[in-house]
Amino acid sequence: MATKRNLLSNFFGQGWVALMNLAFVPLYVRYLGVESYGLIGIFTLLQAWLFFLDLGLSPALNREMARFIGGGHTPQSIRDLLRSVEILGGAIALFVCLGIWGSSDWLAAHWLRDDKINSVVVAQSLTIMGVIAVMNFLENIYRSSLMGLQRQVFLNGLTIVLSTLQGLGAVGILIWFSPTIQAFFLWQGLLSIVSVGVLALSVYHVLPSAPARARFSPLALKNVWGFAAGTLTLTLLGFILSQADKLILSRLLSLKDFGYYALAFSLAGAIGRLSFPLHQAIFPKLTTLCQEKNEPLLALTYHKASQLTAVLIGSAGLILILFGEWVLILWTGNGELAERVYPILWILSIGMILNNLISTPYSLQMAAGWTGLGIKINSIMVIVFVPVLYFFAREFQAVGAAVTWGLVNLTYLVVIPVFMHRRLLKNAMADWYIKDLFIPLFTAAATAATLRLIFPHQPTRGPMFIYLISAAFATLAAAALAARQVRLEIRAKLTFLLG
């Protein structure tokens, strides 16, 4: 019951954040311009690259908080660990913030290319971005703690409130006070500071009191360093592969063209929001089953999670691939913008589907404590694909980068399960490829493609919305019925409700 409750909470919370992130983008573009939205894309890139600077301690803290619930820590030892991560993370955050501030003028003048935005404005924006990114970096420490303490329902409720304030407040600032990129980032910075304070107080409220005050403990950090180091290495390599396209394009493209790519990636990235809550909820169960060596139930859970991922990710991704121009028109209200973004969007959507299909095997590896396979494969991919990415981005710009990123994820999908299933769930690979992925994805693709051929080519916005919603529900329903475990779960729920 706890897993299902957390799953529903995660879906609602992450879905709301995705909605907030997407709903206000057209207004940001309207009041700030595509060039300034390119700076928001740079901010997203900065956040992603700062994520790994916690040295893998946030995932480790998540795990240790869960172990505390199971009796693996005393109140004193878990508070000492949290304080140690806070101090180390705070020192890293301060160093990063000063580094961004010190290099902001150079980055504005020599890295980012744009003639329409004053370099002083860009430098000021980068400085504020640094403060926000550092706050988000610290915020992740407390989010990981609450996740490990199984306070996901509370955490998602708080996330909904804060993301709503961020979006609505930013729009209000732009409309009524100052339609500038600096004002936008100042509001985000204020909310980030409030968020860190609220989350920190929440974690300490949940933790029971200890005999002595929490203190910095090198031993506490040493005890979690093995898992943290493996996670850090895997995360760093993964981020290089997932963010290299945006880093390279930020150098090669103007802010306007980078803004188009950032828009496409924002929309395609919403696909990943559908699988993230699922794997947040399923990871603790996979971990427990691995420890218990309950292979039959582990296999059932693995296949069920894989099929649900294929249904959700495949349906959403195929709608963006086949109906993406309609989505962009309805989202932005700008046909010309949709025409510029769609050729990038549909390619990124394919890559995003492939990227998220591999998330269940990744969760299983982490649940088994096996980081070595991912590190080896990611290391090879960085050596091979980053130079290829640079070549294609230089020759074909945004489209070339999107194609290369898709090839990276296709390679993952082909290679990782082959090696993984030699060690974990040895007899599950054929069923995973055929029953978990191919059948629901093929059914969804056939449904979506048929509807795309039947529907009018370019309807007006009212009918376009109706057609789009109809296609989305039909594609989702077809994929769900084609996935056996999902179909059985739906049947069980209906039987319970009707019985």
TORBANU-273536 format. One record per residue (C-alpha): residue in one letter; residue number from 0; y, x, z negated. Coordinates in steps of 0.05 Angstrom, whole numbers. Layout:
<sites>
<code:A pos:NUM yy:Y xx:X zz:Z>
...
</sites>
This chain:
<sites>
<code:M pos:0 yy:0 xx:0 zz:0>
<code:A pos:1 yy:48 xx:56 zz:-17>
<code:T pos:2 yy:37 xx:88 zz:52>
<code:K pos:3 yy:51 xx:22 zz:88>
<code:R pos:4 yy:112 xx:8 zz:45>
<code:N pos:5 yy:140 xx:77 zz:59>
<code:L pos:6 yy:123 xx:69 zz:133>
<code:L pos:7 yy:161 xx:4 zz:138>
<code:S pos:8 yy:219 xx:33 zz:99>
<code:N pos:9 yy:220 xx:95 zz:143>
<code:F pos:10 yy:219 xx:54 zz:207>
<code:F pos:11 yy:276 xx:11 zz:183>
<code:G pos:12 yy:317 xx:69 zz:156>
<code:Q pos:13 yy:307 xx:115 zz:216>
<code:G pos:14 yy:316 xx:57 zz:264>
<code:W pos:15 yy:382 xx:39 zz:232>
<code:V pos:16 yy:406 xx:111 zz:236>
<code:A pos:17 yy:386 xx:114 zz:309>
<code:L pos:18 yy:423 xx:48 zz:322>
<code:M pos:19 yy:486 xx:75 zz:287>
<code:N pos:20 yy:482 xx:140 zz:326>
<code:L pos:21 yy:477 xx:104 zz:392>
<code:A pos:22 yy:520 xx:42 zz:380>
<code:F pos:23 yy:585 xx:81 zz:370>
<code:V pos:24 yy:577 xx:133 zz:424>
<code:P pos:25 yy:612 xx:91 zz:478>
<code:L pos:26 yy:672 xx:83 zz:431>
<code:Y pos:27 yy:673 xx:158 zz:416>
<code:V pos:28 yy:674 xx:172 zz:491>
<code:R pos:29 yy:727 xx:119 zz:502>
<code:Y pos:30 yy:776 xx:144 zz:449>
<code:L pos:31 yy:760 xx:219 zz:452>
<code:G pos:32 yy:738 xx:230 zz:524>
<code:V pos:33 yy:675 xx:262 zz:551>
<code:E pos:34 yy:702 xx:333 zz:538>
<code:S pos:35 yy:710 xx:319 zz:463>
<code:Y pos:36 yy:642 xx:286 zz:462>
<code:G pos:37 yy:617 xx:352 zz:487>
<code:L pos:38 yy:642 xx:382 zz:422>
<code:I pos:39 yy:601 xx:330 zz:384>
<code:G pos:40 yy:542 xx:355 zz:425>
<code:I pos:41 yy:558 xx:426 zz:402>
<code:F pos:42 yy:559 xx:400 zz:330>
<code:T pos:43 yy:490 xx:370 zz:339>
<code:L pos:44 yy:466 xx:437 zz:366>
<code:L pos:45 yy:497 xx:473 zz:306>
<code:Q pos:46 yy:462 xx:427 zz:257>
<code:A pos:47 yy:395 xx:438 zz:291>
<code:W pos:48 yy:402 xx:514 zz:288>
<code:L pos:49 yy:423 xx:514 zz:215>
<code:F pos:50 yy:363 xx:473 zz:195>
<code:F pos:51 yy:316 xx:532 zz:193>
<code:L pos:52 yy:363 xx:574 zz:150>
<code:D pos:53 yy:334 xx:543 zz:87>
<code:L pos:54 yy:277 xx:592 zz:98>
<code:G pos:55 yy:225 xx:536 zz:98>
<code:L pos:56 yy:241 xx:519 zz:26>
<code:S pos:57 yy:258 xx:446 zz:38>
<code:P pos:58 yy:188 xx:429 zz:65>
<code:A pos:59 yy:158 xx:470 zz:8>
<code:L pos:60 yy:202 xx:432 zz:-42>
<code:N pos:61 yy:177 xx:366 zz:-12>
<code:R pos:62 yy:105 xx:389 zz:-23>
<code:E pos:63 yy:118 xx:414 zz:-94>
<code:M pos:64 yy:152 xx:350 zz:-114>
<code:A pos:65 yy:91 xx:312 zz:-90>
<code:R pos:66 yy:47 xx:360 zz:-130>
<code:F pos:67 yy:91 xx:346 zz:-191>
<code:I pos:68 yy:74 xx:272 zz:-187>
<code:G pos:69 yy:1 xx:292 zz:-186>
<code:G pos:70 yy:8 xx:337 zz:-247>
<code:G pos:71 yy:17 xx:403 zz:-211>
<code:H pos:72 yy:83 xx:419 zz:-247>
<code:T pos:73 yy:115 xx:409 zz:-314>
<code:P pos:74 yy:185 xx:379 zz:-317>
<code:Q pos:75 yy:212 xx:448 zz:-334>
<code:S pos:76 yy:177 xx:484 zz:-277>
<code:I pos:77 yy:197 xx:433 zz:-224>
<code:R pos:78 yy:270 xx:434 zz:-248>
<code:D pos:79 yy:270 xx:510 zz:-246>
<code:L pos:80 yy:243 xx:508 zz:-175>
<code:L pos:81 yy:296 xx:458 zz:-154>
<code:R pos:82 yy:352 xx:500 zz:-186>
<code:S pos:83 yy:326 xx:563 zz:-153>
<code:V pos:84 yy:326 xx:530 zz:-84>
<code:E pos:85 yy:396 xx:502 zz:-98>
<code:I pos:86 yy:424 xx:571 zz:-115>
<code:L pos:87 yy:391 xx:606 zz:-57>
<code:G pos:88 yy:410 xx:550 zz:-9>
<code:G pos:89 yy:481 xx:549 zz:-34>
<code:A pos:90 yy:488 xx:624 zz:-23>
<code:I pos:91 yy:462 xx:617 zz:49>
<code:A pos:92 yy:507 xx:558 zz:61>
<code:L pos:93 yy:569 xx:595 zz:37>
<code:F pos:94 yy:552 xx:655 zz:82>
<code:V pos:95 yy:542 xx:610 zz:142>
<code:C pos:96 yy:607 xx:572 zz:130>
<code:L pos:97 yy:647 xx:636 zz:126>
<code:G pos:98 yy:613 xx:662 zz:188>
<code:I pos:99 yy:630 xx:601 zz:229>
<code:W pos:100 yy:702 xx:601 zz:204>
<code:G pos:101 yy:710 xx:675 zz:221>
<code:S pos:102 yy:682 xx:667 zz:291>
<code:S pos:103 yy:713 xx:600 zz:310>
<code:D pos:104 yy:771 xx:630 zz:349>
<code:W pos:105 yy:725 xx:675 zz:390>
<code:L pos:106 yy:677 xx:619 zz:404>
<code:A pos:107 yy:734 xx:573 zz:426>
<code:A pos:108 yy:763 xx:626 zz:472>
<code:H pos:109 yy:701 xx:660 zz:500>
<code:W pos:110 yy:639 xx:616 zz:493>
<code:L pos:111 yy:660 xx:544 zz:506>
<code:R pos:112 yy:689 xx:529 zz:574>
<code:D pos:113 yy:742 xx:476 zz:581>
<code:D pos:114 yy:813 xx:472 zz:608>
<code:K pos:115 yy:831 xx:403 zz:581>
<code:I pos:116 yy:824 xx:416 zz:506>
<code:N pos:117 yy:868 xx:468 zz:472>
<code:S pos:118 yy:829 xx:527 zz:445>
<code:V pos:119 yy:864 xx:518 zz:377>
<code:V pos:120 yy:837 xx:447 zz:373>
<code:V pos:121 yy:767 xx:472 zz:391>
<code:A pos:122 yy:772 xx:527 zz:338>
<code:Q pos:123 yy:795 xx:477 zz:285>
<code:S pos:124 yy:738 xx:431 zz:304>
<code:L pos:125 yy:687 xx:487 zz:299>
<code:T pos:126 yy:712 xx:505 zz:229>
<code:I pos:127 yy:705 xx:433 zz:205>
<code:M pos:128 yy:636 xx:430 zz:239>
<code:G pos:129 yy:615 xx:490 zz:198>
<code:V pos:130 yy:633 xx:455 zz:132>
<code:I pos:131 yy:596 xx:391 zz:153>
<code:A pos:132 yy:535 xx:429 zz:177>
<code:V pos:133 yy:531 xx:467 zz:111>
<code:M pos:134 yy:537 xx:401 zz:72>
<code:N pos:135 yy:481 xx:372 zz:114>
<code:F pos:136 yy:441 xx:435 zz:100>
<code:L pos:137 yy:448 xx:425 zz:25>
<code:E pos:138 yy:436 xx:351 zz:33>
<code:N pos:139 yy:367 xx:366 zz:62>
<code:I pos:140 yy:346 xx:399 zz:-3>
<code:Y pos:141 yy:355 xx:334 zz:-41>
<code:R pos:142 yy:327 xx:291 zz:15>
<code:S pos:143 yy:263 xx:333 zz:15>
<code:S pos:144 yy:259 xx:325 zz:-60>
<code:L pos:145 yy:265 xx:250 zz:-58>
<code:M pos:146 yy:213 xx:247 zz:-2>
<code:G pos:147 yy:164 xx:287 zz:-44>
<code:L pos:148 yy:178 xx:243 zz:-105>
<code:Q pos:149 yy:158 xx:183 zz:-63>
<code:R pos:150 yy:228 xx:152 zz:-68>
<code:Q pos:151 yy:230 xx:138 zz:6>
<code:V pos:152 yy:251 xx:65 zz:-1>
<code:F pos:153 yy:312 xx:86 zz:-42>
<code:L pos:154 yy:327 xx:144 zz:4>
<code:N pos:155 yy:325 xx:101 zz:66>
<code:G pos:156 yy:370 xx:49 zz:34>
<code:L pos:157 yy:420 xx:103 zz:17>
<code:T pos:158 yy:415 xx:132 zz:87>
<code:I pos:159 yy:430 xx:64 zz:117>
<code:V pos:160 yy:493 xx:56 zz:75>
<code:L pos:161 yy:518 xx:127 zz:90>
<code:S pos:162 yy:503 xx:125 zz:165>
<code:T pos:163 yy:539 xx:58 zz:170>
<code:L pos:164 yy:600 xx:86 zz:135>
<code:Q pos:165 yy:599 xx:147 zz:179>
<code:G pos:166 yy:598 xx:106 zz:243>
<code:L pos:167 yy:645 xx:49 zz:224>
<code:G pos:168 yy:693 xx:96 zz:188>
<code:A pos:169 yy:697 xx:144 zz:247>
<code:V pos:170 yy:713 xx:87 zz:295>
<code:G pos:171 yy:765 xx:60 zz:247>
<code:I pos:172 yy:798 xx:128 zz:241>
<code:L pos:173 yy:800 xx:136 zz:317>
<code:I pos:174 yy:829 xx:66 zz:329>
<code:W pos:175 yy:879 xx:59 zz:273>
<code:F pos:176 yy:898 xx:129 zz:250>
<code:S pos:177 yy:886 xx:187 zz:297>
<code:P pos:178 yy:844 xx:188 zz:362>
<code:T pos:179 yy:831 xx:262 zz:356>
<code:I pos:180 yy:767 xx:303 zz:350>
<code:Q pos:181 yy:794 xx:336 zz:287>
<code:A pos:182 yy:802 xx:268 zz:253>
<code:F pos:183 yy:731 xx:250 zz:274>
<code:F pos:184 yy:702 xx:312 zz:242>
<code:L pos:185 yy:745 xx:307 zz:179>
<code:W pos:186 yy:716 xx:238 zz:166>
<code:Q pos:187 yy:645 xx:263 zz:177>
<code:G pos:188 yy:660 xx:320 zz:129>
<code:L pos:189 yy:685 xx:274 zz:74>
<code:L pos:190 yy:622 xx:231 zz:80>
<code:S pos:191 yy:578 xx:292 zz:79>
<code:I pos:192 yy:608 xx:316 zz:13>
<code:V pos:193 yy:598 xx:247 zz:-18>
<code:S pos:194 yy:527 xx:245 zz:8>
<code:V pos:195 yy:508 xx:312 zz:-24>
<code:G pos:196 yy:536 xx:289 zz:-91>
<code:V pos:197 yy:500 xx:222 zz:-91>
<code:L pos:198 yy:433 xx:252 zz:-69>
<code:A pos:199 yy:437 xx:308 zz:-121>
<code:L pos:200 yy:451 xx:258 zz:-177>
<code:S pos:201 yy:394 xx:214 zz:-153>
<code:V pos:202 yy:343 xx:271 zz:-154>
<code:Y pos:203 yy:362 xx:293 zz:-225>
<code:H pos:204 yy:361 xx:221 zz:-248>
<code:V pos:205 yy:289 xx:212 zz:-223>
<code:L pos:206 yy:263 xx:277 zz:-252>
<code:P pos:207 yy:245 xx:273 zz:-326>
<code:S pos:208 yy:284 xx:315 zz:-375>
<code:A pos:209 yy:259 xx:385 zz:-393>
<code:P pos:210 yy:259 xx:424 zz:-459>
<code:A pos:211 yy:310 xx:475 zz:-432>
<code:R pos:212 yy:364 xx:476 zz:-379>
<code:A pos:213 yy:341 xx:490 zz:-308>
<code:R pos:214 yy:350 xx:563 zz:-288>
<code:F pos:215 yy:341 xx:608 zz:-228>
<code:S pos:216 yy:269 xx:633 zz:-226>
<code:P pos:217 yy:245 xx:686 zz:-176>
<code:L pos:218 yy:174 xx:670 zz:-196>
<code:A pos:219 yy:182 xx:597 zz:-177>
<code:L pos:220 yy:206 xx:618 zz:-107>
<code:K pos:221 yy:150 xx:669 zz:-101>
<code:N pos:222 yy:97 xx:616 zz:-115>
<code:V pos:223 yy:119 xx:573 zz:-56>
<code:W pos:224 yy:138 xx:629 zz:-9>
<code:G pos:225 yy:71 xx:633 zz:28>
<code:F pos:226 yy:75 xx:561 zz:52>
<code:A pos:227 yy:150 xx:565 zz:62>
<code:A pos:228 yy:144 xx:628 zz:105>
<code:G pos:229 yy:93 xx:597 zz:151>
<code:T pos:230 yy:134 xx:534 zz:158>
<code:L pos:231 yy:197 xx:574 zz:170>
<code:T pos:232 yy:165 xx:615 zz:226>
<code:L pos:233 yy:137 xx:554 zz:259>
<code:T pos:234 yy:202 xx:515 zz:252>
<code:L pos:235 yy:244 xx:573 zz:278>
<code:L pos:236 yy:201 xx:582 zz:340>
<code:G pos:237 yy:201 xx:507 zz:352>
<code:F pos:238 yy:276 xx:503 zz:346>
<code:I pos:239 yy:286 xx:560 zz:395>
<code:L pos:240 yy:245 xx:521 zz:446>
<code:S pos:241 yy:276 xx:454 zz:431>
<code:Q pos:242 yy:349 xx:477 zz:427>
<code:A pos:243 yy:351 xx:535 zz:476>
<code:D pos:244 yy:370 xx:487 zz:533>
<code:K pos:245 yy:432 xx:463 zz:497>
<code:L pos:246 yy:451 xx:533 zz:474>
<code:I pos:247 yy:446 xx:560 zz:545>
<code:L pos:248 yy:481 xx:500 zz:577>
<code:S pos:249 yy:538 xx:504 zz:526>
<code:R pos:250 yy:553 xx:571 zz:557>
<code:L pos:251 yy:541 xx:554 zz:630>
<code:L pos:252 yy:573 xx:485 zz:635>
<code:S pos:253 yy:642 xx:458 zz:623>
<code:L pos:254 yy:650 xx:414 zz:561>
<code:K pos:255 yy:653 xx:353 zz:607>
<code:D pos:256 yy:586 xx:369 zz:641>
<code:F pos:257 yy:556 xx:389 zz:574>
<code:G pos:258 yy:580 xx:321 zz:548>
<code:Y pos:259 yy:539 xx:286 zz:602>
<code:Y pos:260 yy:478 xx:326 zz:581>
<code:A pos:261 yy:491 xx:311 zz:507>
<code:L pos:262 yy:496 xx:237 zz:523>
<code:A pos:263 yy:429 xx:239 zz:559>
<code:F pos:264 yy:396 xx:278 zz:503>
<code:S pos:265 yy:425 xx:231 zz:450>
<code:L pos:266 yy:393 xx:171 zz:485>
<code:A pos:267 yy:327 xx:205 zz:501>
<code:G pos:268 yy:325 xx:233 zz:430>
<code:A pos:269 yy:324 xx:161 zz:403>
<code:I pos:270 yy:251 xx:159 zz:427>
<code:G pos:271 yy:234 xx:211 zz:374>
<code:R pos:272 yy:263 xx:166 zz:321>
<code:L pos:273 yy:204 xx:119 zz:332>
<code:S pos:274 yy:150 xx:171 zz:315>
<code:F pos:275 yy:187 xx:208 zz:259>
<code:P pos:276 yy:181 xx:152 zz:207>
<code:L pos:277 yy:107 xx:144 zz:223>
<code:H pos:278 yy:91 xx:217 zz:211>
<code:Q pos:279 yy:134 xx:220 zz:149>
<code:A pos:280 yy:90 xx:165 zz:120>
<code:I pos:281 yy:23 xx:188 zz:148>
<code:F pos:282 yy:28 xx:262 zz:129>
<code:P pos:283 yy:13 xx:254 zz:54>
<code:K pos:284 yy:-48 xx:212 zz:72>
<code:L pos:285 yy:-74 xx:264 zz:121>
<code:T pos:286 yy:-63 xx:318 zz:68>
<code:T pos:287 yy:-103 xx:280 zz:16>
<code:L pos:288 yy:-160 xx:266 zz:64>
<code:C pos:289 yy:-163 xx:339 zz:85>
<code:Q pos:290 yy:-167 xx:360 zz:12>
<code:E pos:291 yy:-221 xx:308 zz:-1>
<code:K pos:292 yy:-259 xx:330 zz:62>
<code:N pos:293 yy:-266 xx:257 zz:80>
<code:E pos:294 yy:-275 xx:269 zz:155>
<code:P pos:295 yy:-294 xx:197 zz:177>
<code:L pos:296 yy:-231 xx:167 zz:145>
<code:L pos:297 yy:-190 xx:227 zz:168>
<code:A pos:298 yy:-213 xx:215 zz:240>
<code:L pos:299 yy:-197 xx:141 zz:236>
<code:T pos:300 yy:-128 xx:154 zz:208>
<code:Y pos:301 yy:-115 xx:208 zz:261>
<code:H pos:302 yy:-135 xx:162 zz:319>
<code:K pos:303 yy:-96 xx:103 zz:291>
<code:A pos:304 yy:-33 xx:144 zz:282>
<code:S pos:305 yy:-41 xx:175 zz:352>
<code:Q pos:306 yy:-50 xx:107 zz:385>
<code:L pos:307 yy:10 xx:77 zz:348>
<code:T pos:308 yy:51 xx:137 zz:370>
<code:A pos:309 yy:30 xx:128 zz:443>
<code:V pos:310 yy:47 xx:54 zz:440>
<code:L pos:311 yy:116 xx:62 zz:410>
<code:I pos:312 yy:137 xx:127 zz:445>
<code:G pos:313 yy:106 xx:110 zz:511>
<code:S pos:314 yy:137 xx:41 zz:515>
<code:A pos:315 yy:207 xx:64 zz:496>
<code:G pos:316 yy:204 xx:125 zz:540>
<code:L pos:317 yy:179 xx:87 zz:601>
<code:I pos:318 yy:236 xx:37 zz:594>
<code:L pos:319 yy:286 xx:95 zz:595>
<code:I pos:320 yy:251 xx:127 zz:655>
<code:L pos:321 yy:248 xx:64 zz:697>
<code:F pos:322 yy:307 xx:24 zz:671>
<code:G pos:323 yy:350 xx:80 zz:644>
<code:E pos:324 yy:410 xx:66 zz:689>
<code:W pos:325 yy:412 xx:-5 zz:664>
<code:V pos:326 yy:408 xx:19 zz:592>
<code:L pos:327 yy:467 xx:66 zz:605>
<code:I pos:328 yy:509 xx:12 zz:638>
<code:L pos:329 yy:496 xx:-36 zz:580>
<code:W pos:330 yy:507 xx:19 zz:529>
<code:T pos:331 yy:570 xx:50 zz:556>
<code:G pos:332 yy:598 xx:-4 zz:601>
<code:N pos:333 yy:613 xx:51 zz:651>
<code:G pos:334 yy:575 xx:50 zz:717>
<code:E pos:335 yy:602 xx:118 zz:740>
<code:L pos:336 yy:582 xx:150 zz:675>
<code:A pos:337 yy:512 xx:119 zz:681>
<code:E pos:338 yy:506 xx:148 zz:751>
<code:R pos:339 yy:521 xx:218 zz:726>
<code:V pos:340 yy:476 xx:215 zz:665>
<code:Y pos:341 yy:414 xx:178 zz:691>
<code:P pos:342 yy:387 xx:236 zz:734>
<code:I pos:343 yy:384 xx:278 zz:670>
<code:L pos:344 yy:361 xx:221 zz:625>
<code:W pos:345 yy:297 xx:202 zz:660>
<code:I pos:346 yy:273 xx:275 zz:662>
<code:L pos:347 yy:290 xx:286 zz:588>
<code:S pos:348 yy:254 xx:220 zz:572>
<code:I pos:349 yy:189 xx:247 zz:602>
<code:G pos:350 yy:196 xx:310 zz:561>
<code:M pos:351 yy:210 xx:269 zz:498>
<code:I pos:352 yy:147 xx:227 zz:508>
<code:L pos:353 yy:105 xx:290 zz:516>
<code:N pos:354 yy:139 xx:322 zz:456>
<code:N pos:355 yy:124 xx:264 zz:409>
<code:L pos:356 yy:52 xx:252 zz:432>
<code:I pos:357 yy:34 xx:320 zz:402>
<code:S pos:358 yy:64 xx:302 zz:334>
<code:T pos:359 yy:-1 xx:274 zz:305>
<code:P pos:360 yy:-41 xx:337 zz:320>
<code:Y pos:361 yy:17 xx:377 zz:290>
<code:S pos:362 yy:16 xx:334 zz:227>
<code:L pos:363 yy:-59 xx:345 zz:221>
<code:Q pos:364 yy:-51 xx:420 zz:226>
<code:M pos:365 yy:2 xx:421 zz:172>
<code:A pos:366 yy:-39 xx:374 zz:128>
<code:A pos:367 yy:-97 xx:424 zz:133>
<code:G pos:368 yy:-48 xx:481 zz:116>
<code:W pos:369 yy:-60 xx:513 zz:185>
<code:T pos:370 yy:5 xx:541 zz:212>
<code:G pos:371 yy:-26 xx:599 zz:250>
<code:L pos:372 yy:-42 xx:561 zz:314>
<code:G pos:373 yy:28 xx:534 zz:321>
<code:I pos:374 yy:59 xx:602 zz:308>
<code:K pos:375 yy:16 xx:636 zz:361>
<code:I pos:376 yy:29 xx:584 zz:414>
<code:N pos:377 yy:103 xx:578 zz:400>
<code:S pos:378 yy:111 xx:654 zz:402>
<code:I pos:379 yy:80 xx:656 zz:472>
<code:M pos:380 yy:122 xx:597 zz:494>
<code:V pos:381 yy:187 xx:630 zz:471>
<code:I pos:382 yy:170 xx:694 zz:509>
<code:V pos:383 yy:151 xx:657 zz:573>
<code:F pos:384 yy:195 xx:596 zz:576>
<code:V pos:385 yy:263 xx:618 zz:550>
<code:P pos:386 yy:274 xx:665 zz:610>
<code:V pos:387 yy:248 xx:610 zz:656>
<code:L pos:388 yy:296 xx:561 zz:623>
<code:Y pos:389 yy:355 xx:608 zz:633>
<code:F pos:390 yy:338 xx:617 zz:707>
<code:F pos:391 yy:330 xx:543 zz:721>
<code:A pos:392 yy:392 xx:525 zz:681>
<code:R pos:393 yy:433 xx:577 zz:718>
<code:E pos:394 yy:407 xx:554 zz:786>
<code:F pos:395 yy:402 xx:479 zz:776>
<code:Q pos:396 yy:445 xx:469 zz:713>
<code:A pos:397 yy:430 xx:408 zz:670>
<code:V pos:398 yy:373 xx:381 zz:713>
<code:G pos:399 yy:339 xx:449 zz:715>
<code:A pos:400 yy:343 xx:454 zz:639>
<code:A pos:401 yy:314 xx:384 zz:631>
<code:V pos:402 yy:256 xx:400 zz:678>
<code:T pos:403 yy:239 xx:464 zz:641>
<code:W pos:404 yy:240 xx:429 zz:574>
<code:G pos:405 yy:192 xx:378 zz:601>
<code:L pos:406 yy:145 xx:433 zz:625>
<code:V pos:407 yy:146 xx:464 zz:556>
<code:N pos:408 yy:122 xx:399 zz:525>
<code:L pos:409 yy:70 xx:387 zz:579>
<code:T pos:410 yy:41 xx:455 zz:563>
<code:Y pos:411 yy:38 xx:436 zz:489>
<code:L pos:412 yy:1 xx:372 zz:505>
<code:V pos:413 yy:-51 xx:408 zz:547>
<code:V pos:414 yy:-62 xx:470 zz:505>
<code:I pos:415 yy:-54 xx:453 zz:431>
<code:P pos:416 yy:-107 xx:398 zz:424>
<code:V pos:417 yy:-159 xx:441 zz:460>
<code:F pos:418 yy:-152 xx:496 zz:408>
<code:M pos:419 yy:-141 xx:451 zz:349>
<code:H pos:420 yy:-203 xx:408 zz:359>
<code:R pos:421 yy:-247 xx:470 zz:358>
<code:R pos:422 yy:-232 xx:473 zz:284>
<code:L pos:423 yy:-208 xx:404 zz:262>
<code:L pos:424 yy:-243 xx:339 zz:280>
<code:K pos:425 yy:-286 xx:376 zz:330>
<code:N pos:426 yy:-313 xx:314 zz:366>
<code:A pos:427 yy:-246 xx:277 zz:371>
<code:M pos:428 yy:-212 xx:310 zz:430>
<code:A pos:429 yy:-241 xx:267 zz:487>
<code:D pos:430 yy:-225 xx:202 zz:450>
<code:W pos:431 yy:-155 xx:229 zz:434>
<code:Y pos:432 yy:-138 xx:242 zz:506>
<code:I pos:433 yy:-171 xx:181 zz:536>
<code:K pos:434 yy:-170 xx:125 zz:485>
<code:D pos:435 yy:-109 xx:146 zz:443>
<code:L pos:436 yy:-63 xx:168 zz:499>
<code:F pos:437 yy:-85 xx:153 zz:570>
<code:I pos:438 yy:-106 xx:80 zz:564>
<code:P pos:439 yy:-44 xx:54 zz:527>
<code:L pos:440 yy:4 xx:98 zz:567>
<code:F pos:441 yy:-26 xx:78 zz:635>
<code:T pos:442 yy:-24 xx:5 zz:616>
<code:A pos:443 yy:49 xx:10 zz:594>
<code:A pos:444 yy:68 xx:49 zz:657>
<code:A pos:445 yy:34 xx:-2 zz:703>
<code:T pos:446 yy:69 xx:-60 zz:667>
<code:A pos:447 yy:138 xx:-28 zz:667>
<code:A pos:448 yy:133 xx:-5 zz:740>
<code:T pos:449 yy:111 xx:-74 zz:763>
<code:L pos:450 yy:169 xx:-107 zz:728>
<code:R pos:451 yy:217 xx:-56 zz:757>
<code:L pos:452 yy:194 xx:-75 zz:827>
<code:I pos:453 yy:197 xx:-149 zz:813>
<code:F pos:454 yy:265 xx:-151 zz:780>
<code:P pos:455 yy:329 xx:-150 zz:822>
<code:H pos:456 yy:355 xx:-81 zz:839>
<code:Q pos:457 yy:424 xx:-87 zz:808>
<code:P pos:458 yy:437 xx:-153 zz:771>
<code:T pos:459 yy:501 xx:-169 zz:734>
<code:R pos:460 yy:505 xx:-148 zz:661>
<code:G pos:461 yy:483 xx:-215 zz:630>
<code:P pos:462 yy:418 xx:-221 zz:670>
<code:M pos:463 yy:409 xx:-146 zz:665>
<code:F pos:464 yy:404 xx:-150 zz:589>
<code:I pos:465 yy:353 xx:-207 zz:593>
<code:Y pos:466 yy:311 xx:-170 zz:644>
<code:L pos:467 yy:314 xx:-106 zz:603>
<code:I pos:468 yy:293 xx:-140 zz:538>
<code:S pos:469 yy:237 xx:-176 zz:574>
<code:A pos:470 yy:212 xx:-112 zz:604>
<code:A pos:471 yy:214 xx:-76 zz:537>
<code:F pos:472 yy:174 xx:-130 zz:501>
<code:A pos:473 yy:124 xx:-137 zz:558>
<code:T pos:474 yy:112 xx:-62 zz:561>
<code:L pos:475 yy:105 xx:-56 zz:486>
<code:A pos:476 yy:56 xx:-115 zz:483>
<code:A pos:477 yy:14 xx:-88 zz:540>
<code:A pos:478 yy:9 xx:-19 zz:508>
<code:A pos:479 yy:-8 xx:-49 zz:439>
<code:L pos:480 yy:-64 xx:-91 zz:468>
<code:A pos:481 yy:-92 xx:-33 zz:506>
<code:A pos:482 yy:-96 xx:12 zz:443>
<code:R pos:483 yy:-158 xx:-9 zz:405>
<code:Q pos:484 yy:-137 xx:11 zz:335>
<code:V pos:485 yy:-69 xx:-21 zz:343>
<code:R pos:486 yy:-100 xx:-84 zz:371>
<code:L pos:487 yy:-148 xx:-89 zz:312>
<code:E pos:488 yy:-91 xx:-79 zz:263>
<code:I pos:489 yy:-51 xx:-134 zz:296>
<code:R pos:490 yy:-111 xx:-180 zz:296>
<code:A pos:491 yy:-123 xx:-167 zz:222>
<code:K pos:492 yy:-50 xx:-183 zz:205>
<code:L pos:493 yy:-52 xx:-247 zz:246>
<code:T pos:494 yy:-117 xx:-269 zz:214>
<code:F pos:495 yy:-88 xx:-257 zz:145>
<code:L pos:496 yy:-24 xx:-296 zz:161>
<code:L pos:497 yy:-60 xx:-354 zz:195>
<code:G pos:498 yy:-120 xx:-356 zz:148>
</sites>
